Amino acid sequence: MIRLIATDLDDTLLDASARLTPRTQRALDAAMALGCGITLSSGRMMEAMLPFAQRIGVNAPMLLYNGAMIYDHNSDETLYAPRIAFETALGIVKLVEAMGFYIQLYPGKGYFCSEILDRTRAYARQIDVPATPVHMPMAQWLQQNPSDMQKMLIIDTPEGADRIQATLRDAFPHGACYLKSKPHYLEIAPKGVDKGRSLAFLAEHLGLTCDEVMAFGDGQNDVPMLTYAGAGYAMANACPQALACTPRIAPPNTEDGVAQVIEAYIREGRIGPMKHEKQ
C-alpha cells in the first residue's frame, strides 16, 4: 500500500511550460482524498516551492534544496536543515570562479549571483523568483557576507557541468556533494545529503517504510530517491542515470505521466492513508 508520494517538480510533475495541469491536480487530489501523503522533492528554494505546495494543497513536509531542508509549510516547522560550511563554500566558489564558471548561492532566503546573465534570466523565469545580483565576484561577496550555504548551483553547458562536477568531486570530496538536476545544472549540496536520504528521514518521521513510498523523478539528483522508494518511477523523459536505476518508467511529463501512474494505483486500490489505522 502506498501511503506517501514524493515527486520532483521540473520535467516530472510539471509540464513543458513548468505548469501544473488540471489532470495532475485531480490525481493528487484523489490520492490525498484517500489520506495519502503528497510531498514535493526538488532542488528549488523555498520561495519557488511554496506556490506549488499551496496550489496543490500538499499535506506532508516538503524536501527543498535537493533534500538539504525538510520543511512543513502547514505548521511552519523545519525538520531537517544541514548546510555547506562557510569555509568549504568559499573554497568551492573560489575554484569555480577561477575556472570561469557561473555560480549562484543560496544562503537560506533568496539566491544571489554576480551579474544577471541570459542563463540567470532563463532560470528565474523557470522558477518565477528573481535573482539578486551583487555586482562583484561571488567569492568576494561571500567573504563580505560569511554564511553557511543551503545549496549552490552552477549553470553551464552540459559538457561544462560534467567537467566542473569531476573537478569539484576531486577538490572538495568531504564538504559537499555534486549532482546534476538538468544536463546544464550542477547542484551543490551539503555532504551526505540527497533526496533519497531525506525521503528516508521523512518516511521514518511519519512511521512509514520504504515499501509504502512512491517517488517520481527525471534527473541525476533524483536517483537516490527513486532507488530508496519501494515504487520509484523514472519519467520516460528522464536522464540515462534515472532510467537505469529503476525498472519502473512513467509516461513523460508532457503526457501527465505522474497522474497516469497515480490513477492506475488508485484504480487498483493500492493508495492508502498516510497514517496506519490503529488496531
C-alpha positions in Angstrom: 0.0 0.0 0.0 1.4 3.4 -1.0 1.0 6.0 1.8 3.4 8.7 0.7 4.1 10.0 -2.8 7.2 12.2 -3.4 7.6 13.9 -6.7 10.1 16.2 -8.3 8.7 19.3 -10.0 10.5 20.4 -13.1 10.3 17.9 -16.0 8.4 15.5 -13.7 5.2 16.8 -12.1 5.1 20.0 -14.2 4.5 20.1 -18.0 7.0 21.5 -20.6 6.0 25.1 -19.6 6.5 24.4 -15.9 2.8 24.3 -15.2 0.6 22.0 -13.1 -2.0 20.6 -15.4 -5.7 20.0 -14.3 -5.3 16.3 -14.8 -2.3 16.1 -12.5 -4.0 18.3 -9.9 -7.0 15.9 -10.0 -4.8 12.8 -9.5 -3.1 14.4 -6.5 -6.4 15.5 -5.0 -7.8 11.9 -5.4 -4.7 10.5 -3.6 -5.0 12.9 -0.8 -8.7 12.2 -0.5 -7.7 8.7 0.3 -5.4 10.0 3.1 -2.2 9.5 1.1 0.6 12.0 1.8 1.9 14.1 -1.0 5.4 15.7 -0.8 7.3 17.8 -3.3 11.0 17.0 -3.6 13.0 19.5 -5.6 16.3 21.4 -5.9 14.1 24.5 -5.8 14.3 27.0 -3.0 11.5 27.8 -0.5 10.2 30.8 -2.5 9.9 28.7 -5.6 8.2 25.7 -3.9 5.6 27.3 -1.7 3.3 28.5 -4.6 3.0 24.9 -5.8 2.6 23.5 -2.3 -0.2 25.9 -1.6 -1.9 25.3 -5.0 -1.7 21.6 -4.7 -2.6 21.5 -1.0 0.5 19.4 -0.1 -0.2 17.6 3.1 3.3 16.3 4.0 6.6 18.1 4.7 8.5 19.1 1.6 12.1 18.3 0.5 13.7 21.5 -0.7 17.3 22.3 -2.0 17.7 18.6 -3.2 16.9 17.4 0.3 19.0 19.9 2.2 15.9 21.1 4.0 12.7 19.3 5.1 10.0 21.8 5.8 6.4 21.5 6.8 4.7 24.6 5.3 1.4 23.7 7.1 3.0 24.0 10.6 5.9 26.3 9.6 8.3 23.6 11.1 11.7 22.8 9.8 12.5 19.1 10.4 16.0 19.0 8.9 18.4 21.6 7.5 22.1 20.8 7.2 24.3 23.3 5.4 27.6 23.6 3.5 30.1 25.1 5.9 31.2 28.6 5.0 34.9 27.6 4.6 34.0 24.8 2.2 31.6 27.0 0.3 34.2 29.7 -0.1 36.8 27.3 -1.4 34.3 25.9 -3.9 33.3 29.4 -5.1 36.9 30.5 -5.5 37.8 27.4 -7.6 34.6 27.7 -9.7 35.2 31.4 -10.5 38.9 30.8 -11.2 37.8 28.3 -13.8 35.4 30.8 -15.4 32.1 29.2 -14.3 28.9 31.0 -13.3 27.6 30.1 -9.8 24.5 31.1 -7.7 24.5 31.0 -3.9 21.5 30.1 -1.7 22.2 31.2 1.9 18.6 30.3 3.0 16.5 33.1 1.7 16.7 34.3 -1.9 19.6 33.5 -4.2 22.5 35.6 -5.3 24.7 35.9 -8.4 27.5 38.2 -9.6 25.6 39.6 -12.6 22.3 38.9 -14.4 23.1 36.9 -17.5 20.9 35.2 -20.0 21.2 32.0 -18.0 20.1 33.8 -14.9 17.0 35.2 -16.7 16.1 31.7 -18.0 16.4 30.2 -14.6 14.4 33.0 -12.9 11.6 32.6 -15.5 11.5 28.8 -14.8 11.1 29.2 -11.0 9.4 32.6 -11.1 11.7 34.1 -8.5 14.3 36.8 -9.5 17.9 36.6 -8.6 19.8 39.3 -6.6 22.9 40.5 -8.4 25.8 41.6 -6.2 27.9 43.2 -8.9 31.2 41.6 -7.7 32.7 38.1 -7.8 30.7 35.7 -5.6 33.8 34.8 -3.6 34.3 38.4 -2.7 30.6 38.8 -1.8 30.7 35.6 0.3 33.8 36.8 2.2 31.9 40.1 3.0 28.8 38.1 3.9 30.1 34.9 5.6 27.4 32.3 5.8 26.9 28.6 5.5 25.1 27.7 2.3 21.8 25.8 1.8 23.0 25.0 -1.7 24.9 26.3 -4.6 24.2 26.0 -8.3 26.4 26.1 -11.4 24.7 26.7 -14.8 26.8 26.0 -17.9 26.7 23.7 -20.9 26.2 20.0 -20.3 29.9 19.4 -21.1 31.0 22.2 -18.8 28.8 20.9 -16.0 30.3 17.5 -16.3 33.8 19.0 -16.2 33.3 21.1 -13.1 31.5 18.2 -11.4 34.5 16.0 -11.8 36.9 18.8 -10.7 34.9 19.6 -7.6 34.5 16.0 -6.5 38.3 15.7 -6.6 39.0 19.0 -4.9 36.3 19.0 -2.2 35.2 15.4 -1.6 34.3 15.9 2.1 32.4 19.1 2.5 29.8 18.9 -0.3 28.2 16.6 -2.9 27.6 17.3 -6.5 24.6 16.0 -8.6 23.1 17.3 -11.9 19.3 18.2 -11.9 19.4 19.0 -15.6 22.1 18.4 -18.1 23.4 22.0 -17.6 22.6 22.4 -13.9 25.2 21.2 -11.3 23.6 21.2 -7.8 26.0 21.5 -4.9 24.5 20.3 -1.6 25.8 19.5 1.9 27.9 16.3 2.1 25.8 13.3 2.8 22.6 15.0 1.6 20.5 13.8 -1.2 16.8 13.3 -2.0 16.9 9.6 -1.1 18.3 10.1 2.4 15.9 13.0 3.1 13.0 11.0 1.9 14.0 8.1 4.2 14.3 10.6 7.1 10.8 11.9 6.3 9.3 8.4 5.9 10.7 7.3 9.3 9.4 10.5 10.8 5.9 9.6 9.5 6.2 6.0 10.6 6.4 4.6 7.1 8.7 2.0 5.4 10.2 2.4 2.0 7.7 0.0 0.6 5.0 2.4 1.4 6.6 5.2 -0.5 6.2 6.1 -4.2 8.6 8.6 -5.9 8.9 10.3 -9.3 11.9 12.0 -10.9 13.8 12.7 -14.0 17.3 13.9 -13.0 20.6 12.5 -11.8 19.7 14.1 -8.4 16.6 12.0 -8.3 18.4 8.7 -8.5 18.8 8.2 -4.7 15.1 9.0 -4.2 14.0 6.6 -6.9 16.3 3.9 -5.5 15.0 4.3 -2.0 11.3 4.3 -2.7 9.6 0.9 -2.9 7.8 2.2 -6.1 10.3 4.6 -7.7 9.3 5.8 -11.2 11.7 7.5 -13.6 9.9 9.6 -16.2 10.2 8.5 -19.8 11.9 11.8 -20.5 14.4 11.2 -17.7 18.2 11.3 -17.9 20.1 8.0 -18.6 21.1 7.6 -14.9 17.5 7.8 -13.7 16.2 5.5 -16.4 18.9 2.9 -15.4 18.2 3.0 -11.7 14.7 1.6 -11.7 12.6 -0.8 -13.9 9.5 1.4 -13.4 9.1 4.0 -16.1 6.2 6.6 -16.0 5.0 8.3 -19.2 6.7 11.6 -19.9 5.8 14.8 -18.0 4.3 16.2 -21.2 1.7 13.4 -21.0 0.8 13.8 -17.3 2.9 10.8 -16.5 2.7 11.2 -12.8 -1.0 11.5 -12.9 -1.3 8.3 -15.1 0.6 6.2 -12.6 -1.3 7.6 -9.6 -4.6 7.0 -11.4 -3.7 3.4 -12.1 -2.7 2.7 -8.4 -6.0 4.3 -7.2 -8.0 2.0 -9.6 -6.1 -1.0 -8.2 -6.8 0.0 -4.6 -3.1 0.5 -3.9 -3.2 4.0 -2.4 -3.9 4.3 1.3 -3.8 6.8 4.2 -0.5 8.2 5.4 -1.2 7.2 9.0 -1.7 3.5 9.8 -5.1 2.6 11.2 -4.8 1.6 14.9 -5.7 -2.0 15.6 
